[in-house]
Amino acid sequence: MSEYIIDGGQPVSGRIKASGNKNAALPCIAAALLTDRPVVLRNVPEIEDAQMMFEILRALGGSVERLEPNVFSLRMEKVDSSTLPADLAKKIRASILFAGPLLARLGKVILPPPGGDVIGRRRLDTHFLAFSELGASVEVNDAFTLTGRPLKGADIFLDEASVTGTENAIMAACLAQGRTVLSNAASEPHVQDLCNMLVSMGARIAGIGSNILTIDGVEKLSGCDFTIGADFMEVGSFIGLAAVTNGELFIEGVREQDMRPAKIAFGKLGICWEHEGLVLRVPKGQAMEVNYDLGGMIPKIDDAPWPGFPPDLTSIITVAATQVKGTVLIHEKMYESRMFFVDKLIGMGARIVLCDPHRAVVSGPAKLHGSELTSPDIRAGMAMLIAALCAEGRSVIRNVYQIERGYENLENRLSALGARITKRAQ
């Protein structure tokens, strides 16, 4: 286990390239199972979660070759097993994404319960609803056993706009017989990346970017050479970091359309940015003052399925709100345990009232001081890191494995921007 030692109070400024989207890379890795031809993925973030997905591919009989930094060649000429290794599956929530491709290719999959962050109840029902509609049978014991061959297209209305549930349904439907219409589908940029990758492999998908997808099954898919888009969650984290440390930051490789929901939410805190092509610039000297709603009412920042404000940025914007003049309500609708990390911010001097598991009232600006912290999950851990970098004094953050699962080479990249951060083994 490792920890970060952070001396706060320094502006974080400079130029940085956005990493590839973790939440796009993981389903794209799983999608390599849908073909026996080579798949080359570019801009893959070299993080723990991606390595776990590669290990599962290898355990199933595939090969993974690193061609150069962030570029990998995947080959699944044969699949040795329909059973995911339990010791690997329990380490990562995204192991569920192998269910759709394995079911489509082999007609059977045995899936141990997936692991992942503990941020509240995370249902799997949507996945199994979609598989059942496609003609698979589902048996639940110590593991989930899915069987069904051939899969047949269907008119499916998902019970929630689950990202991974949508991705699993898309991958299974690509090789199903006939047409699948998938309604109430998730439409996040990472879902769009997966769809575009599959289309480049020969899949027939219409409606990409919307909540209704039409998928005409094909007999087989080919290989591809696909570049994953920028991680807009990481970009949002760096925006928050630059604002609270009063730094000027240039973030390269950012699609403007991916940041529109975040721009509205950060704008409520007087935090703005501008785009110059694929470069996002966060200027120094942000207003850092709450923009109240009409009539002087306290504004609310709440998450929602895309194109709403992304739930993975809720922790980040909560920290940013502690440094802004005024009061704002943060409403985390989707996960009932995600907001519990705010007690650590309160211990650092933040003025936050946690109303219930989903809502927090934040008043600022508050002078934060260094503290000893432990990262509970990826996003809360990054939020703690941002708080530590704008706080006075030294902070220690333990269990940084949980942060590095989602952020690539973080210590070196932040150090290059002027952050005083070192990593050491505990």
C-alpha positions as CSV (number, residue, x, y, z in Angstrom):
1,M,0.0,0.0,0.0
2,S,1.1,3.6,-0.7
3,E,0.3,7.0,0.5
4,Y,0.6,10.6,-0.8
5,I,2.3,13.3,1.1
6,I,0.9,16.7,0.0
7,D,2.0,20.2,1.0
8,G,-0.9,22.4,-0.1
9,G,-1.4,26.1,-0.9
10,Q,0.5,26.2,-4.3
11,P,-1.2,27.1,-7.6
12,V,-1.5,24.1,-10.0
13,S,-0.7,25.6,-13.4
14,G,0.7,24.5,-16.8
15,R,-0.3,22.2,-19.6
16,I,-1.5,18.6,-19.4
17,K,-2.9,16.1,-21.8
18,A,-6.2,14.4,-20.8
19,S,-6.0,10.7,-20.3
20,G,-8.2,8.3,-22.2
21,N,-11.7,7.8,-20.8
22,K,-11.5,4.9,-18.3
23,N,-15.2,4.3,-18.6
24,A,-14.8,3.9,-22.4
25,A,-11.6,1.8,-22.3
26,L,-13.1,-0.9,-20.0
27,P,-16.1,-1.9,-22.3
28,C,-13.9,-1.5,-25.4
29,I,-11.5,-4.0,-23.9
30,A,-14.4,-6.4,-23.2
31,A,-15.7,-5.9,-26.7
32,A,-12.5,-7.5,-28.1
33,L,-14.2,-10.8,-27.2
34,L,-16.7,-10.3,-30.0
35,T,-14.2,-11.1,-32.7
36,D,-11.3,-13.5,-33.4
37,R,-9.5,-10.7,-35.3
38,P,-6.9,-8.3,-33.8
39,V,-8.3,-5.2,-32.0
40,V,-5.9,-2.2,-31.5
41,L,-7.0,0.3,-28.9
42,R,-5.3,3.7,-28.6
43,N,-5.3,6.2,-25.8
44,V,-6.0,3.5,-23.2
45,P,-5.3,4.9,-19.7
46,E,-2.6,2.8,-18.1
47,I,-4.4,2.4,-14.8
48,E,-5.1,-0.5,-12.5
49,D,-8.7,-1.1,-13.7
50,A,-7.5,-1.4,-17.3
51,Q,-4.8,-3.9,-16.2
52,M,-7.4,-6.0,-14.4
53,M,-9.5,-6.2,-17.6
54,F,-6.4,-7.3,-19.6
55,E,-5.7,-10.0,-17.0
56,I,-9.3,-11.3,-17.4
57,L,-8.9,-11.4,-21.1
58,R,-5.7,-13.4,-20.7
59,A,-7.3,-15.7,-18.3
60,L,-10.0,-16.4,-20.9
61,G,-7.4,-17.4,-23.5
62,G,-6.6,-14.1,-25.2
63,S,-3.4,-12.2,-25.7
64,V,-2.6,-8.6,-24.8
65,E,0.4,-6.8,-26.3
66,R,1.5,-3.3,-25.4
67,L,2.6,-1.7,-28.7
68,E,3.6,1.6,-27.2
69,P,2.5,3.8,-24.3
70,N,-1.3,3.7,-24.1
71,V,-1.7,1.5,-27.2
72,F,-2.6,-2.2,-26.9
73,S,-3.2,-5.0,-29.4
74,L,-5.8,-7.5,-28.2
75,R,-6.4,-10.9,-29.8
76,M,-9.1,-13.4,-28.9
77,E,-8.7,-16.0,-31.6
78,K,-9.9,-18.6,-29.1
79,V,-11.8,-18.4,-25.9
80,D,-10.8,-21.1,-23.4
81,S,-13.5,-20.7,-20.8
82,S,-16.9,-19.2,-20.3
83,T,-16.2,-18.7,-16.6
84,L,-14.7,-15.5,-15.4
85,P,-12.0,-16.1,-12.7
86,A,-13.5,-15.2,-9.4
87,D,-10.3,-13.8,-7.9
88,L,-10.0,-11.2,-10.7
89,A,-13.8,-10.5,-11.1
90,K,-14.1,-9.5,-7.5
91,K,-11.4,-6.8,-7.9
92,I,-13.3,-4.7,-10.5
93,R,-16.8,-3.7,-11.0
94,A,-16.3,-3.7,-14.8
95,S,-15.9,-7.4,-14.9
96,I,-19.7,-7.5,-15.5
97,L,-18.9,-6.2,-19.0
98,F,-17.6,-9.5,-20.1
99,A,-21.1,-11.1,-19.7
100,G,-22.6,-9.7,-23.0
101,P,-19.6,-10.6,-25.2
102,L,-19.1,-14.1,-23.8
103,L,-22.9,-14.8,-24.0
104,A,-22.9,-13.6,-27.7
105,R,-19.8,-15.6,-28.6
106,L,-20.1,-18.8,-26.6
107,G,-23.8,-18.9,-25.6
108,K,-22.9,-19.3,-22.0
109,V,-21.2,-17.3,-19.2
110,I,-20.6,-17.9,-15.5
111,L,-20.1,-14.6,-13.8
112,P,-18.9,-14.3,-10.2
113,P,-20.2,-11.2,-8.3
114,P,-18.2,-8.2,-9.5
115,G,-16.3,-6.0,-7.2
116,G,-15.8,-2.2,-7.3
117,D,-16.2,0.9,-5.3
118,V,-18.5,0.9,-2.3
119,I,-20.7,3.9,-3.0
120,G,-24.1,2.4,-2.5
121,R,-26.3,-0.2,-4.0
122,R,-25.3,-0.9,-7.6
123,R,-28.0,-3.0,-9.2
124,L,-27.3,-5.7,-11.8
125,D,-31.0,-6.3,-12.6
126,T,-30.9,-4.2,-15.7
127,H,-28.2,-6.4,-17.3
128,F,-30.2,-9.6,-16.7
129,L,-33.4,-8.0,-17.9
130,A,-31.7,-7.2,-21.2
131,F,-30.2,-10.6,-21.5
132,S,-33.5,-12.3,-20.8
133,E,-35.2,-10.2,-23.5
134,L,-32.6,-11.4,-25.9
135,G,-33.5,-15.0,-25.1
136,A,-31.0,-15.9,-22.5
137,S,-31.9,-17.8,-19.3
138,V,-30.5,-16.5,-16.0
139,E,-29.7,-18.6,-13.0
140,V,-28.6,-17.0,-9.7
141,N,-26.6,-19.0,-7.1
142,D,-23.1,-18.2,-5.8
143,A,-22.5,-16.9,-9.3
144,F,-24.6,-15.8,-12.2
145,T,-25.1,-18.4,-14.9
146,L,-26.3,-17.1,-18.3
147,T,-27.1,-19.4,-21.2
148,G,-28.7,-18.7,-24.6
149,R,-27.9,-19.6,-28.2
150,P,-28.8,-18.2,-30.5
151,L,-29.7,-14.8,-29.1
152,K,-32.5,-13.1,-30.9
153,G,-33.2,-9.4,-31.3
154,A,-36.0,-7.9,-29.2
155,D,-37.7,-4.6,-28.4
156,I,-36.2,-3.8,-25.0
157,F,-37.1,-1.0,-22.6
158,L,-34.4,-0.8,-19.8
159,D,-35.8,-0.3,-16.3
160,E,-33.0,2.3,-15.8
161,A,-30.5,4.1,-18.0
162,S,-27.6,2.0,-16.6
163,V,-24.4,2.7,-18.4
164,T,-22.9,-0.8,-18.1
165,G,-26.3,-2.4,-18.5
166,T,-26.7,-0.5,-21.8
167,E,-23.2,-1.5,-22.9
168,N,-23.8,-5.2,-22.1
169,A,-27.1,-5.2,-24.1
170,I,-25.4,-3.5,-27.1
171,M,-22.6,-6.0,-27.2
172,A,-24.9,-9.0,-26.9
173,A,-27.3,-7.6,-29.5
174,C,-24.6,-7.0,-32.1
175,L,-24.3,-10.7,-32.8
176,A,-28.0,-11.6,-32.1
177,Q,-30.3,-12.6,-34.9
178,G,-32.5,-9.8,-36.2
179,R,-33.2,-6.3,-34.9
180,T,-32.9,-5.0,-31.3
181,V,-34.5,-1.7,-30.3
182,L,-33.0,-0.6,-27.0
183,S,-35.0,2.2,-25.3
184,N,-34.1,4.2,-22.2
185,A,-30.5,3.5,-23.1
186,A,-27.6,5.3,-21.5
187,S,-26.0,7.8,-23.9
188,E,-22.8,9.0,-22.1
189,P,-19.7,9.8,-24.2
190,H,-18.2,6.5,-23.1
191,V,-21.3,4.6,-24.4
192,Q,-20.9,6.4,-27.6
193,D,-17.2,5.4,-27.8
194,L,-18.2,1.8,-27.5
195,C,-20.8,2.1,-30.2
196,N,-18.4,3.8,-32.5
197,M,-15.8,1.1,-31.9
198,L,-18.4,-1.6,-32.7
199,V,-19.5,0.1,-35.8
200,S,-15.8,0.2,-37.0
201,M,-15.9,-3.6,-36.4
202,G,-18.9,-4.0,-38.7
203,A,-21.8,-3.7,-36.2
204,R,-24.9,-1.9,-37.4
205,I,-26.0,0.6,-34.8
206,A,-28.3,3.6,-35.3
207,G,-29.2,6.3,-32.9
208,I,-25.7,6.7,-31.3
209,G,-25.8,9.5,-28.7
210,S,-29.5,9.1,-28.1
211,N,-31.6,7.1,-25.7
212,I,-33.0,4.8,-28.4
213,L,-30.6,2.6,-30.2
214,T,-31.5,0.3,-33.1
215,I,-29.1,-2.6,-33.5
216,D,-29.3,-5.0,-36.5
217,G,-27.4,-8.2,-35.6
218,V,-24.6,-9.4,-37.9
219,E,-23.1,-12.9,-38.2
220,K,-19.6,-11.8,-37.2
221,L,-17.5,-8.8,-36.4
222,S,-14.0,-7.9,-37.7
223,G,-11.1,-6.3,-35.9
224,C,-10.5,-2.6,-35.7
225,D,-8.0,0.2,-34.8
226,F,-9.9,2.6,-32.5
227,T,-8.9,5.6,-30.5
228,I,-10.6,6.2,-27.1
229,G,-11.8,9.7,-26.3
230,A,-10.6,11.9,-23.4
231,D,-11.7,11.2,-19.9
232,F,-14.1,14.1,-19.2
233,M,-14.2,13.0,-15.5
234,E,-10.5,13.6,-15.2
235,V,-10.9,16.9,-17.1
236,G,-13.5,18.0,-14.6
237,S,-11.2,17.0,-11.7
238,F,-8.4,19.1,-13.2
239,I,-10.8,22.1,-13.7
240,G,-11.8,21.9,-10.0
241,L,-8.1,21.7,-9.0
242,A,-7.0,24.7,-11.0
243,A,-9.9,26.8,-9.7
244,V,-9.4,26.1,-6.0
245,T,-5.6,26.6,-6.2
246,N,-5.9,29.7,-8.5
247,G,-3.9,28.2,-11.2
248,E,-4.1,28.6,-15.0
249,L,-4.4,25.2,-16.7
250,F,-4.4,24.1,-20.3
251,I,-5.9,20.7,-20.8
252,E,-5.3,19.1,-24.2
253,G,-7.4,16.6,-26.2
254,V,-10.8,17.7,-24.8
255,R,-14.0,17.5,-26.8
256,E,-16.1,20.6,-26.1
257,Q,-19.4,18.7,-26.3
258,D,-18.3,16.3,-23.5
259,M,-18.0,19.2,-21.0
260,R,-21.3,21.0,-21.6
261,P,-23.2,19.5,-18.6
262,A,-20.2,20.2,-16.3
263,K,-19.9,23.8,-17.6
264,I,-23.4,24.6,-16.4
265,A,-22.8,23.1,-12.9
266,F,-19.3,24.7,-12.4
267,G,-20.8,28.0,-13.7
268,K,-23.1,28.1,-10.7
269,L,-20.0,28.4,-8.6
270,G,-18.4,31.1,-10.7
271,I,-15.9,28.7,-12.3
272,C,-15.6,29.0,-16.1
273,W,-13.3,27.9,-18.9
274,E,-12.9,28.4,-22.6
275,H,-12.1,26.1,-25.6
276,E,-9.5,26.7,-28.3
277,G,-10.1,23.7,-30.6
278,L,-9.3,20.6,-28.5
279,V,-7.6,22.6,-25.8
280,L,-9.6,23.6,-22.7
281,R,-8.2,26.6,-20.8
282,V,-9.0,27.3,-17.1
283,P,-7.9,30.9,-16.4
284,K,-6.6,32.3,-13.2
285,G,-8.6,34.6,-11.1
286,Q,-12.0,32.8,-11.2
287,A,-15.0,34.6,-9.8
288,M,-15.4,31.8,-7.2
289,E,-18.8,33.2,-6.1
290,V,-22.1,31.4,-6.2
291,N,-24.5,32.6,-8.9
292,Y,-27.8,32.5,-7.1
293,D,-31.0,31.5,-8.8
294,L,-33.7,34.1,-9.8
295,G,-35.0,35.8,-6.7
296,G,-31.8,35.2,-4.8
297,M,-32.6,31.5,-4.1
298,I,-29.9,29.0,-3.2
299,P,-28.9,27.0,-6.3
300,K,-28.8,23.3,-6.5
301,I,-26.3,21.1,-8.3
302,D,-27.6,17.6,-8.9
303,D,-26.4,14.7,-10.9
304,A,-28.4,12.8,-13.5
305,P,-28.0,10.3,-16.4
306,W,-26.4,11.9,-19.4
307,P,-26.8,14.7,-20.5
308,G,-27.2,15.6,-16.9
309,F,-24.3,16.5,-14.6
310,P,-22.1,13.4,-14.2
311,P,-22.4,11.7,-10.8
312,D,-18.6,10.9,-10.9
313,L,-18.0,14.7,-10.6
314,T,-20.2,15.2,-7.6
315,S,-17.3,14.7,-5.1
316,I,-15.1,17.0,-7.1
317,I,-17.6,19.9,-7.3
318,T,-18.4,19.5,-3.6
319,V,-14.7,20.3,-2.8
320,A,-14.8,23.2,-5.3
321,A,-17.9,24.6,-3.5
322,T,-16.0,24.8,-0.2
323,Q,-13.8,27.5,-1.7
324,V,-16.6,29.6,-3.3
325,K,-18.3,32.6,-1.7
326,G,-21.9,31.7,-1.0
327,T,-24.1,28.6,-0.3
328,V,-25.1,25.8,-2.6
329,L,-27.0,22.5,-2.3
330,I,-25.3,19.4,-3.7
331,H,-27.8,16.7,-4.4
332,E,-26.3,13.2,-5.2
333,K,-29.3,11.3,-6.5
334,M,-27.8,8.1,-7.7
335,Y,-25.6,6.6,-5.0
336,E,-26.6,6.7,-1.3
337,S,-23.1,6.3,0.1
338,R,-21.1,8.6,-2.1
339,M,-21.5,11.7,0.0
340,F,-20.2,10.2,3.3
341,F,-16.7,11.3,2.5
342,V,-17.7,14.9,3.4
343,D,-16.9,14.3,7.1
344,K,-13.3,14.3,6.1
345,L,-13.7,17.7,4.4
346,I,-15.4,19.0,7.6
347,G,-12.5,17.8,9.6
348,M,-10.2,19.9,7.3
349,G,-12.3,23.0,8.1
350,A,-15.0,22.9,5.4
351,R,-18.5,24.2,6.3
352,I,-20.8,21.5,5.1
353,V,-24.1,20.2,6.5
354,L,-24.8,16.7,5.4
355,C,-28.6,16.7,5.4
356,D,-29.0,13.0,4.5
357,P,-27.1,10.4,2.5
358,H,-27.9,12.3,-0.7
359,R,-27.8,16.0,0.1
360,A,-25.2,18.4,1.5
361,V,-25.3,22.1,2.0
362,V,-21.9,23.8,1.4
363,S,-21.1,27.3,2.5
364,G,-17.8,29.0,1.7
365,P,-15.2,30.0,1.3
366,A,-13.6,28.0,4.1
367,K,-9.9,27.9,4.9
368,L,-8.9,24.2,4.8
369,H,-6.0,22.8,6.8
370,G,-3.9,19.7,6.2
371,S,-5.1,16.4,7.6
372,E,-4.6,12.7,7.6
373,L,-7.1,11.0,5.2
374,T,-7.9,7.6,3.7
375,S,-9.3,7.3,0.2
376,P,-12.6,5.3,0.1
377,D,-13.1,5.2,-3.6
378,I,-11.7,6.7,-6.9
379,R,-13.7,10.0,-7.0
380,A,-13.8,10.7,-3.3
381,G,-10.1,10.0,-3.1
382,M,-9.5,12.6,-5.9
383,A,-11.7,15.1,-4.1
384,M,-9.6,14.6,-1.0
385,L,-6.5,15.2,-3.0
386,I,-7.8,18.4,-4.5
387,A,-8.8,19.6,-1.0
388,A,-5.3,18.7,0.3
389,L,-3.6,20.7,-2.6
390,C,-5.6,23.9,-1.7
391,A,-5.3,23.5,2.1
392,E,-2.7,25.1,4.3
393,G,-0.1,22.7,5.6
394,R,0.7,19.0,5.0
395,S,-1.8,16.2,4.3
396,V,-1.3,12.5,4.1
397,I,-3.7,10.4,2.0
398,R,-3.6,6.7,2.5
399,N,-5.0,3.9,0.3
400,V,-4.1,5.8,-2.9
401,Y,-4.5,2.6,-4.8
402,Q,-8.2,3.6,-4.9
403,I,-7.3,6.9,-6.6
404,E,-4.8,5.4,-9.1
405,R,-7.4,2.9,-10.3
406,G,-8.9,5.8,-12.2
407,Y,-6.2,8.4,-12.7
408,E,-3.0,7.7,-14.7
409,N,0.5,8.5,-13.4
410,L,-1.1,11.1,-11.1
411,E,1.9,12.0,-8.9
412,N,4.2,12.8,-11.8
413,R,1.6,14.6,-13.8
414,L,0.6,16.8,-10.9
415,S,4.2,17.4,-9.9
416,A,4.9,18.7,-13.4
417,L,2.1,21.3,-12.8
418,G,3.7,22.6,-9.6
419,A,1.9,20.5,-7.1
420,R,3.9,19.4,-4.0
421,I,3.0,15.8,-3.9
422,T,5.2,12.7,-3.3
423,K,4.2,9.0,-3.1
424,R,5.7,6.7,-0.6
425,A,5.2,3.1,0.5
426,Q,3.5,2.7,3.8
